[in-house]
Amino acid sequence: MTNKEYIESGILELYIAGALSEEENEAVYQKLLENPDILDEVLKIEAAIIKLTAAARPSDSKHIFTAVKEALGLSKTEPKVIPLPGKPKTNWFAYTGWAASVLLAGGLIWLLNQNSALQSEMNTVETEMNKQLIDNQLLEEQISRANASLEEANKLLSVIRDKDIIAVPLSGQAVYPEAYAKVYWDKKTNNIYLDAQGLPEPPRGKVYQVWSLTLSPLTPTSLGTIDNFATDDNKVFTISNANASEAFGITLEPAGGSETPTMEQLYTLGAVASAP
């Protein structure tokens, strides 16, 4: 049923008059809460009732009665009425109707205010729940990252403490004497673990490139670039190395790396103490 059909059905007038059953009253009340157009119509009806009952005050009852008779065509055949002595009766029906209308309108306004307050409270609770959900998700992500970091840290500790691991310290060179790094070489897995904590953050457009070196003759082999240096917190990088390395070096190269090391940008260098 459309709003127009619902309004024209007359159920709103019966609702205002209190002529509906409890279930029907509840159904209309839900309509008022859910549909502003129907609520607006109820308020209009209320306003009309208040206006009519105000117009029907006792001092105007004579004129209203005359108007009704004229509308019914009875003014010409009206018998003469002799008024009885005594005080005129008060039109309590008009006052009662007006008061009931005011009370009903006030009740509707109170219900609307209550509904608005409840809706506001529900919105606040929903916002808090969403915030708590986001906080929980962030906490879960932090715990997940912490667990992953812990696992990685335990793995690195086991590597460092392995008696078969070769530790190669890399010292700073002329371009940046304060630089330092360390390589942990696991020949069983053909991996090195590079601790690059002692390197400064590379400038924009530059990356660190790691080299495996054989010394006689001097032959550099690229082990790749460290593209995520700035975003890695612990600055420990796992790099594949299947070469018969006799030394390791780190240079600063243009983004994407170079085919041969730029010796003027050699940051660290270190020889393997016991060559394979």
C-alpha positions as CSV (number, residue, x, y, z in Angstrom):
1,M,0.0,0.0,0.0
2,T,1.4,3.4,-1.0
3,N,1.6,6.3,1.5
4,K,-1.3,8.0,-0.4
5,E,-3.5,5.0,-0.1
6,Y,-2.6,4.5,3.5
7,I,-3.4,8.1,4.3
8,E,-6.7,8.0,2.4
9,S,-7.8,4.8,4.1
10,G,-8.9,6.8,7.2
11,I,-6.9,4.8,9.6
12,L,-4.9,7.8,10.8
13,E,-8.1,9.6,11.9
14,L,-9.2,6.4,13.8
15,Y,-5.7,6.2,15.4
16,I,-6.0,9.8,16.6
17,A,-9.5,9.3,17.8
18,G,-8.4,6.2,19.8
19,A,-10.8,3.9,17.9
20,L,-8.3,1.2,16.9
21,S,-7.3,-2.0,18.6
22,E,-4.0,-2.3,20.5
23,E,-2.4,-4.2,17.6
24,E,-3.7,-1.7,15.0
25,N,-2.3,1.2,17.2
26,E,1.1,-0.5,17.4
27,A,1.1,-1.0,13.6
28,V,0.3,2.7,13.0
29,Y,2.9,3.8,15.5
30,Q,5.6,1.8,13.7
31,K,4.5,3.5,10.5
32,L,5.0,6.9,12.1
33,L,8.5,6.0,13.2
34,E,9.5,4.6,9.8
35,N,7.7,7.0,7.5
36,P,8.1,10.8,7.8
37,D,5.3,11.5,5.3
38,I,2.8,9.6,7.4
39,L,4.0,11.3,10.6
40,D,3.6,14.6,8.9
41,E,0.1,13.8,7.9
42,V,-0.8,12.8,11.5
43,L,0.6,16.1,12.7
44,K,-1.5,18.0,10.1
45,I,-4.6,16.2,11.3
46,E,-3.7,17.0,14.9
47,A,-3.3,20.7,14.0
48,A,-6.6,20.7,12.2
49,I,-8.3,19.2,15.2
50,I,-6.8,21.7,17.5
51,K,-7.8,24.5,15.2
52,L,-11.4,23.2,14.9
53,T,-11.8,22.7,18.6
54,A,-10.4,26.1,19.3
55,A,-12.9,27.5,16.9
56,A,-15.7,25.7,18.6
57,R,-15.3,27.5,22.0
58,P,-18.6,28.2,23.8
59,S,-18.9,31.8,22.8
60,D,-19.1,30.8,19.1
61,S,-21.4,27.8,19.5
62,K,-24.5,29.9,18.5
63,H,-22.8,30.8,15.2
64,I,-21.7,27.3,14.6
65,F,-25.2,25.9,15.2
66,T,-26.7,28.5,12.8
67,A,-24.1,27.6,10.2
68,V,-24.9,23.9,10.5
69,K,-28.6,24.6,10.2
70,E,-28.1,26.7,7.1
71,A,-25.9,24.0,5.6
72,L,-28.7,21.4,6.3
73,G,-31.4,23.8,4.9
74,L,-33.3,24.0,8.2
75,S,-33.0,27.7,8.9
76,K,-36.4,28.5,7.3
77,T,-38.4,25.8,9.1
78,E,-36.8,26.2,12.5
79,P,-39.4,26.3,15.3
80,K,-39.1,29.1,17.8
81,V,-37.1,28.0,20.8
82,I,-37.8,29.7,24.1
83,P,-34.6,29.8,26.2
84,L,-34.9,28.5,29.7
85,P,-33.9,30.7,32.6
86,G,-30.7,30.0,34.4
87,K,-26.9,29.9,33.6
88,P,-25.9,28.7,30.2
89,K,-24.4,25.3,30.2
90,T,-20.7,25.0,29.5
91,N,-19.8,23.1,26.3
92,W,-17.6,20.6,28.1
93,F,-17.4,18.4,25.0
94,A,-15.5,21.2,23.1
95,Y,-13.1,21.7,26.0
96,T,-12.5,18.0,26.4
97,G,-11.9,17.5,22.6
98,W,-9.4,20.4,22.6
99,A,-7.6,19.1,25.7
100,A,-7.5,15.5,24.3
101,S,-6.0,16.8,21.1
102,V,-3.4,18.8,22.9
103,L,-2.5,15.8,25.1
104,L,-2.3,13.5,22.0
105,A,-0.1,16.0,20.1
106,G,2.2,16.3,23.2
107,G,2.4,12.6,23.4
108,L,3.4,12.3,19.8
109,I,6.1,14.9,20.3
110,W,7.4,13.1,23.3
111,L,7.5,9.8,21.5
112,L,9.3,11.4,18.6
113,N,11.9,13.0,21.0
114,Q,12.3,9.6,22.7
115,N,12.8,7.9,19.3
116,S,15.3,10.6,18.2
117,A,17.3,10.1,21.5
118,L,17.2,6.4,21.1
119,Q,18.4,6.6,17.5
120,S,21.2,8.9,18.6
121,E,22.3,6.5,21.3
122,M,22.2,3.6,18.9
123,N,24.4,5.6,16.4
124,T,26.8,6.3,19.2
125,V,26.9,2.6,20.2
126,E,27.4,1.5,16.6
127,T,30.3,4.0,16.2
128,E,31.9,2.7,19.3
129,M,31.5,-0.9,18.1
130,N,33.0,-0.1,14.8
131,K,35.9,1.7,16.5
132,Q,36.4,-1.3,18.8
133,L,36.3,-3.7,15.7
134,I,39.0,-1.6,14.0
135,D,41.1,-1.5,17.1
136,N,40.8,-5.3,17.4
137,Q,41.8,-5.8,13.8
138,L,44.8,-3.5,14.3
139,L,45.8,-5.4,17.4
140,E,45.5,-8.7,15.6
141,E,47.7,-7.4,12.8
142,Q,50.3,-6.1,15.3
143,I,50.3,-9.5,17.1
144,S,50.7,-11.3,13.8
145,R,53.6,-9.1,12.8
146,A,55.1,-9.5,16.3
147,N,54.8,-13.3,16.0
148,A,56.4,-13.2,12.5
149,S,59.2,-11.0,13.8
150,L,59.7,-13.3,16.7
151,E,59.9,-16.3,14.4
152,E,62.4,-14.5,12.2
153,A,64.4,-13.4,15.2
154,N,64.6,-17.0,16.5
155,K,65.6,-18.2,13.0
156,L,68.4,-15.6,12.8
157,L,69.6,-16.5,16.3
158,S,69.8,-20.2,15.3
159,V,71.8,-19.2,12.2
160,I,74.2,-17.0,14.1
161,R,74.8,-19.6,16.8
162,D,75.3,-22.4,14.3
163,K,79.0,-23.5,14.5
164,D,79.1,-24.1,10.7
165,I,78.0,-20.5,9.9
166,I,80.8,-18.3,8.6
167,A,80.7,-14.7,9.9
168,V,82.2,-12.1,7.7
169,P,82.5,-8.5,9.1
170,L,82.3,-5.8,6.5
171,S,84.1,-2.5,7.4
172,G,83.4,1.0,6.1
173,Q,85.3,2.4,3.1
174,A,86.5,5.8,2.0
175,V,83.1,7.0,0.7
176,Y,81.6,6.4,4.2
177,P,84.1,5.2,6.8
178,E,81.4,5.0,9.6
179,A,79.5,2.3,7.7
180,Y,79.7,-1.3,8.7
181,A,77.8,-4.5,8.1
182,K,78.1,-8.3,8.7
183,V,77.4,-11.3,6.6
184,Y,76.4,-14.7,8.0
185,W,77.1,-17.4,5.4
186,D,75.2,-20.7,5.6
187,K,76.9,-22.9,3.0
188,K,74.4,-25.7,3.6
189,T,71.5,-23.7,2.4
190,N,73.5,-21.4,0.0
191,N,72.1,-18.4,1.8
192,I,73.7,-15.4,3.4
193,Y,72.1,-13.3,6.1
194,L,73.2,-9.7,5.8
195,D,73.0,-7.4,8.8
196,A,73.1,-4.0,7.2
197,Q,72.1,-2.0,10.3
198,G,75.3,0.1,10.0
199,L,74.5,1.5,6.6
200,P,72.9,4.9,6.2
201,E,69.6,5.2,4.4
202,P,70.3,5.5,0.6
203,P,69.3,8.7,-1.1
204,R,66.3,8.9,-3.4
205,G,66.9,7.0,-6.7
206,K,69.7,4.9,-5.2
207,V,69.9,1.3,-3.8
208,Y,72.5,-0.8,-2.1
209,Q,73.8,-3.7,-4.2
210,V,75.5,-6.7,-2.6
211,W,78.5,-8.4,-4.3
212,S,80.2,-11.8,-4.0
213,L,83.9,-11.5,-4.8
214,T,86.7,-13.9,-5.8
215,L,90.1,-12.4,-5.3
216,S,92.4,-14.0,-7.9
217,P,91.5,-12.6,-10.3
218,L,89.2,-10.1,-8.8
219,T,85.7,-11.0,-10.0
220,P,82.5,-9.5,-8.7
221,T,79.2,-11.3,-8.9
222,S,76.0,-9.4,-8.1
223,L,73.8,-10.9,-5.4
224,G,71.1,-8.4,-6.1
225,T,69.9,-5.1,-4.7
226,I,68.3,-4.3,-1.4
227,D,65.1,-2.5,-2.6
228,N,63.3,-2.5,0.8
229,F,66.1,-1.1,2.9
230,A,64.1,1.9,4.1
231,T,61.0,-0.1,5.1
232,D,62.7,-3.0,6.8
233,D,63.0,-2.3,10.5
234,N,65.6,-4.8,11.6
235,K,67.8,-4.3,8.4
236,V,68.6,-8.1,8.2
237,F,68.2,-9.5,4.7
238,T,68.3,-13.1,3.4
239,I,70.1,-13.4,0.1
240,S,70.8,-16.5,-2.0
241,N,74.5,-17.1,-2.6
242,A,75.7,-20.3,-4.4
243,N,79.1,-18.7,-5.3
244,A,82.5,-19.7,-4.0
245,S,82.8,-16.3,-2.3
246,E,86.1,-15.1,-0.9
247,A,84.9,-11.6,0.0
248,F,81.7,-9.6,0.1
249,G,81.1,-5.9,-0.7
250,I,78.2,-3.4,-0.8
251,T,78.0,-0.5,-3.2
252,L,75.5,2.3,-3.7
253,E,74.1,2.1,-7.2
254,P,71.3,3.7,-9.3
255,A,67.8,2.1,-8.8
256,G,67.7,-1.2,-10.6
257,G,71.4,-2.0,-9.9
258,S,74.5,-2.1,-12.0
259,E,76.3,-4.9,-14.0
260,T,79.6,-4.0,-12.3
261,P,80.2,-2.3,-8.9
262,T,80.8,1.4,-8.8
263,M,84.0,1.4,-6.8
264,E,83.8,5.1,-6.0
265,Q,80.5,4.2,-4.1
266,L,81.9,1.1,-2.2
267,Y,80.5,1.4,1.3
268,T,81.6,-1.8,3.0
269,L,84.0,-4.6,2.2
270,G,85.2,-7.8,4.0
271,A,87.1,-10.9,3.3
272,V,86.0,-14.4,4.2
273,A,88.4,-15.6,6.9
274,S,88.4,-19.2,5.7
275,A,87.9,-19.4,2.0
276,P,85.9,-22.5,0.8
